[in-house]
Amino acid sequence: MTRILPFTRTRSSDAGVAALLYGASIEVMPRTAAKIRDVRALLPEGTRIYVAHIDGTPIDDMVATVERMSREGFPVMPHVPARSVSSHEALDTWLRRYRDAGATGALVLAGGAPEIRGPFSSSMELLETGLFDKLGYTRLHIAGHPEGNRDIDPDGGETAAMAAARWKAGFAERTGAQMALVTQFAFEARPVLDWADRLAEAGVDLPIHLGVAGPAKLQTLIKYAMACGVGPSIRVLQRRAADLSKLLMPFTPEALLAEIAAARGPASRIEAIHFFPLGGITASAEFLTSARDMGGQHASHA
């Protein structure tokens, strides 16, 4: 298991990071969740849990995980990947089963299936069915791409992704859905902050839940970053990899979170942090709890 390093920043940065981490969420896969004896002993109360639908995961496993997390008192949001849904009927069945298991929200995304399995290829097509509203889903999160996504914009730009974000912001305004942009994990603040500014300039006023990688070995993060198409911020890992003395030490998102917290102002749309537990859910949970507790202590002594 990857053990985390103590959270050792200044009092002001600790308090800012702690404020950023209230409302944090984390992602689990059904097979990972099944190994956790007591989720309540691991994660802070109220942590939103996303149940990741990796292509090929049985729907029964997804539903069982949603039901367990909800039963243990956590707000839960299953992934609904458009490319993996075989039909309108299958979508209706999934959403009804998730709702009956306790979900009132979902992460709606295109998904990473190698081929389109049915009539849907994008999150917008899923939203247009009206089924989420019909079945009582009030919180609908969508994917955000601070460093671009070549599946959406093959030329490396962001024209199509930005147009989709504007459409989804309009959908939220029309329907009243609680919607937020949940991003891929990043390792550097500046690309995220610049992207947030461009969203605002484009009239996209959705909250941003910034994806970060939880504590993990550097080699693990580089592997995932390359597989997931993480953009310019991967250079943070590459610079660290060049220092052999740090190669075997766990990498934590401490510096990234401190920089984001320091840059947040009253108008910032960066609302929360979403953890990808690439080094294991225990390491991410310990980091989250430690950072929040440290910030709370400093705030109480201010």
C-alpha positions as CSV (number, residue, x, y, z in Angstrom):
1,M,0.0,0.0,0.0
2,T,1.3,3.5,-0.8
3,R,1.8,5.4,2.4
4,I,1.3,9.2,2.2
5,L,3.7,11.8,3.5
6,P,2.5,14.3,6.2
7,F,0.7,17.3,5.0
8,T,3.2,20.0,5.8
9,R,2.3,23.3,4.2
10,T,1.8,26.7,5.8
11,R,-1.2,27.5,7.9
12,S,-2.7,29.8,5.3
13,S,-2.3,27.2,2.5
14,D,-3.6,24.4,4.8
15,A,-6.8,26.4,5.5
16,G,-7.3,27.2,1.9
17,V,-6.8,23.6,0.8
18,A,-9.1,22.3,3.6
19,A,-11.9,24.6,2.3
20,L,-11.3,23.4,-1.2
21,L,-11.5,19.8,0.0
22,Y,-14.9,20.1,1.8
23,G,-17.3,18.6,-0.7
24,A,-14.5,16.4,-2.2
25,S,-15.5,13.3,-4.1
26,I,-13.7,10.0,-4.9
27,E,-14.0,7.4,-7.6
28,V,-14.3,3.7,-6.9
29,M,-14.7,0.6,-9.1
30,P,-17.0,-2.2,-8.0
31,R,-14.2,-4.7,-7.6
32,T,-12.3,-2.1,-5.4
33,A,-15.3,-1.3,-3.3
34,A,-15.9,-5.0,-2.6
35,K,-12.5,-5.2,-0.8
36,I,-13.4,-2.4,1.6
37,R,-14.8,-3.7,4.9
38,D,-16.2,-0.5,6.2
39,V,-16.4,2.6,3.9
40,R,-17.6,4.8,6.8
41,A,-14.3,4.1,8.6
42,L,-12.3,5.1,5.6
43,L,-13.9,8.2,4.1
44,P,-15.1,11.4,5.7
45,E,-18.8,11.7,6.2
46,G,-20.6,13.1,3.2
47,T,-17.9,12.3,0.7
48,R,-19.5,11.9,-2.8
49,I,-18.6,8.5,-4.3
50,Y,-18.6,8.0,-8.0
51,V,-18.9,4.3,-9.1
52,A,-16.8,3.9,-12.2
53,H,-18.3,1.9,-15.1
54,I,-15.3,0.4,-16.8
55,D,-16.3,-1.2,-20.1
56,G,-17.4,-4.7,-19.5
57,T,-18.4,-4.3,-15.8
58,P,-21.6,-6.3,-15.2
59,I,-24.5,-4.0,-14.4
60,D,-25.4,-6.1,-11.4
61,D,-22.0,-5.3,-9.9
62,M,-22.6,-1.6,-10.5
63,V,-26.0,-1.7,-8.9
64,A,-24.8,-3.6,-5.9
65,T,-22.0,-1.1,-5.3
66,V,-24.4,1.9,-5.7
67,E,-26.8,0.3,-3.2
68,R,-24.0,-0.4,-0.7
69,M,-22.5,3.1,-0.8
70,S,-26.0,4.6,-0.5
71,R,-26.9,2.3,2.4
72,E,-23.8,3.4,4.2
73,G,-24.8,7.0,4.0
74,F,-22.8,8.3,1.1
75,P,-24.1,10.4,-1.8
76,V,-23.4,8.1,-4.8
77,M,-23.1,8.8,-8.5
78,P,-22.8,5.9,-11.0
79,H,-21.0,6.6,-14.3
80,V,-23.4,6.3,-17.3
81,P,-21.1,5.9,-20.4
82,A,-23.0,6.6,-23.6
83,R,-20.9,4.3,-25.8
84,S,-21.5,1.3,-23.5
85,V,-25.4,1.6,-23.5
86,S,-26.9,-0.9,-26.0
87,S,-30.3,0.6,-26.4
88,H,-32.9,3.1,-25.0
89,E,-34.4,0.3,-23.1
90,A,-31.1,-0.6,-21.5
91,L,-30.6,3.0,-20.5
92,D,-34.0,3.1,-18.9
93,T,-33.3,-0.1,-17.0
94,W,-29.9,1.1,-15.7
95,L,-31.3,4.4,-14.5
96,R,-34.3,2.8,-12.8
97,R,-32.0,0.2,-11.0
98,Y,-29.6,2.9,-9.9
99,R,-32.4,5.1,-8.6
100,D,-33.9,2.2,-6.7
101,A,-30.5,1.5,-5.2
102,G,-30.4,5.0,-3.9
103,A,-28.8,7.2,-6.6
104,T,-30.2,10.6,-7.3
105,G,-27.3,11.7,-9.5
106,A,-25.0,10.4,-12.2
107,L,-21.8,11.2,-14.1
108,V,-23.0,11.3,-17.7
109,L,-20.1,10.9,-20.2
110,A,-19.2,9.4,-23.6
111,G,-17.1,6.7,-22.1
112,G,-14.1,4.8,-23.2
113,A,-15.6,1.8,-24.9
114,P,-13.6,0.9,-28.0
115,E,-16.8,0.8,-30.1
116,I,-20.3,2.3,-29.9
117,R,-22.6,-0.5,-28.6
118,G,-25.9,1.2,-29.3
119,P,-27.6,4.4,-30.3
120,F,-25.6,6.8,-28.1
121,S,-22.1,8.2,-28.7
122,S,-22.1,11.3,-26.5
123,S,-23.3,12.5,-23.1
124,M,-25.5,15.0,-24.9
125,E,-27.5,12.2,-26.6
126,L,-28.1,10.6,-23.2
127,L,-29.3,13.9,-21.7
128,E,-31.6,14.5,-24.7
129,T,-33.6,11.4,-23.9
130,G,-35.2,13.1,-20.9
131,L,-34.9,9.9,-18.9
132,F,-32.7,11.4,-16.1
133,D,-35.3,14.1,-15.4
134,K,-38.2,11.6,-15.8
135,L,-36.7,9.2,-13.3
136,G,-35.8,11.9,-10.7
137,Y,-32.1,12.5,-11.2
138,T,-31.4,16.0,-9.8
139,R,-27.6,16.1,-10.0
140,L,-25.9,15.4,-13.4
141,H,-22.2,15.8,-13.7
142,I,-20.4,15.8,-17.0
143,A,-16.8,15.5,-18.1
144,G,-14.5,18.5,-18.5
145,H,-11.2,18.6,-20.4
146,P,-8.8,21.3,-19.2
147,E,-6.0,19.9,-21.4
148,G,-8.1,18.9,-24.4
149,N,-9.4,15.6,-25.6
150,R,-8.4,14.3,-29.0
151,D,-11.4,12.0,-29.1
152,I,-13.5,15.2,-29.2
153,D,-11.1,17.5,-31.0
154,P,-8.7,15.4,-33.1
155,D,-6.7,18.5,-34.1
156,G,-5.7,19.2,-30.5
157,G,-7.8,22.2,-30.1
158,E,-11.0,22.6,-28.0
159,T,-13.6,24.0,-30.5
160,A,-15.9,21.0,-30.2
161,A,-15.4,20.5,-26.5
162,M,-16.2,24.1,-25.8
163,A,-19.3,23.9,-28.0
164,A,-20.4,20.8,-26.0
165,A,-19.8,22.6,-22.7
166,R,-21.9,25.6,-23.9
167,W,-24.7,23.1,-24.8
168,K,-24.6,21.4,-21.5
169,A,-24.6,24.7,-19.6
170,G,-27.8,25.6,-21.6
171,F,-29.3,22.2,-20.7
172,A,-28.7,22.9,-17.0
173,E,-30.4,26.3,-17.3
174,R,-33.4,24.9,-19.2
175,T,-33.9,21.9,-16.9
176,G,-32.8,23.1,-13.5
177,A,-30.4,20.2,-13.2
178,Q,-27.6,20.6,-10.7
179,M,-24.7,20.2,-13.1
180,A,-20.9,20.4,-12.7
181,L,-17.9,19.7,-14.9
182,V,-15.7,16.9,-13.5
183,T,-12.3,16.9,-15.0
184,Q,-9.6,14.4,-15.9
185,F,-6.8,14.4,-13.3
186,A,-4.2,17.1,-13.8
187,F,-0.8,17.7,-12.2
188,E,-0.3,21.4,-12.8
189,A,-2.5,24.4,-11.9
190,R,-1.9,26.8,-14.7
191,P,-3.6,24.8,-17.5
192,V,-6.7,24.3,-15.3
193,L,-6.9,28.0,-14.3
194,D,-6.5,29.1,-17.9
195,W,-9.2,26.7,-19.0
196,A,-11.6,28.0,-16.3
197,D,-11.0,31.5,-17.6
198,R,-11.8,30.4,-21.2
199,L,-15.0,28.7,-20.0
200,A,-16.1,31.9,-18.4
201,E,-15.3,33.9,-21.5
202,A,-17.5,31.4,-23.5
203,G,-20.4,31.9,-21.1
204,V,-20.1,28.5,-19.4
205,D,-21.0,29.1,-15.8
206,L,-20.9,25.6,-14.5
207,P,-19.0,24.7,-11.3
208,I,-15.8,22.8,-11.8
209,H,-14.8,19.7,-9.8
210,L,-11.1,19.4,-10.5
211,G,-9.8,15.9,-10.9
212,V,-6.5,15.1,-9.0
213,A,-4.6,11.9,-8.7
214,G,-4.4,10.6,-5.1
215,P,-1.0,9.7,-3.6
216,A,0.7,7.0,-5.7
217,K,4.1,5.9,-6.9
218,L,5.5,8.1,-9.6
219,Q,5.7,5.2,-12.1
220,T,2.1,4.5,-11.5
221,L,1.0,8.0,-12.2
222,I,3.1,8.3,-15.4
223,K,1.5,5.1,-16.7
224,Y,-2.0,6.3,-16.0
225,A,-1.3,9.8,-17.4
226,M,0.0,8.4,-20.6
227,A,-2.9,6.0,-21.0
228,C,-5.5,8.7,-20.3
229,G,-4.0,11.3,-22.5
230,V,-3.2,13.8,-19.8
231,G,-1.7,16.9,-21.6
232,P,0.9,19.5,-20.7
233,S,0.7,19.0,-16.9
234,I,2.4,15.6,-17.2
235,R,5.7,17.6,-17.4
236,V,5.4,17.9,-13.6
237,L,5.8,14.1,-13.4
238,Q,8.5,14.1,-16.0
239,R,10.6,16.7,-14.1
240,R,10.2,14.7,-10.9
241,A,11.2,11.5,-12.6
242,A,14.5,13.1,-13.7
243,D,15.4,13.4,-10.0
244,L,16.4,9.8,-9.1
245,S,16.2,10.6,-5.4
246,K,12.4,11.2,-5.7
247,L,11.7,8.4,-8.1
248,L,10.5,5.9,-5.4
249,M,8.8,8.4,-3.2
250,P,5.0,8.7,-3.3
251,F,3.7,11.7,-5.3
252,T,0.9,13.6,-3.7
253,P,-1.3,16.4,-5.0
254,E,-0.3,18.7,-2.2
255,A,1.4,21.4,-4.3
256,L,-1.3,21.5,-6.9
257,L,-4.1,21.9,-4.4
258,A,-2.2,24.7,-2.6
259,E,-1.8,26.6,-5.8
260,I,-5.4,26.1,-6.8
261,A,-6.6,27.2,-3.4
262,A,-4.4,30.3,-3.5
263,A,-5.7,31.3,-6.9
264,R,-9.4,30.9,-6.0
265,G,-11.3,34.1,-5.6
266,P,-15.0,34.9,-5.0
267,A,-15.8,34.4,-8.6
268,S,-13.9,31.2,-9.1
269,R,-15.9,28.3,-10.5
270,I,-13.5,25.7,-9.1
271,E,-15.8,24.4,-6.5
272,A,-14.5,21.0,-5.3
273,I,-11.9,18.3,-5.8
274,H,-12.4,14.8,-7.2
275,F,-9.9,12.2,-6.3
276,F,-8.8,9.4,-8.7
277,P,-7.3,6.9,-6.2
278,L,-4.6,5.6,-8.6
279,G,-2.4,4.6,-5.7
280,G,-5.3,2.9,-3.8
281,I,-8.4,4.2,-2.1
282,T,-6.8,4.0,1.4
283,A,-3.9,6.3,0.5
284,S,-6.3,8.9,-1.1
285,A,-8.7,8.7,1.9
286,E,-5.9,9.2,4.4
287,F,-4.6,12.2,2.4
288,L,-8.1,13.7,2.2
289,T,-8.7,13.3,5.9
290,S,-5.3,14.6,6.9
291,A,-5.5,17.7,4.7
292,R,-9.0,18.6,5.9
293,D,-8.1,18.0,9.5
294,M,-4.9,20.0,9.3
295,G,-6.7,23.0,7.7
296,G,-9.4,22.8,10.3
297,Q,-6.9,22.9,13.2
298,H,-5.2,25.9,11.7
299,A,-8.5,27.7,11.1
300,S,-9.5,27.1,14.8
301,H,-6.2,28.6,16.0
302,A,-6.2,31.7,13.7
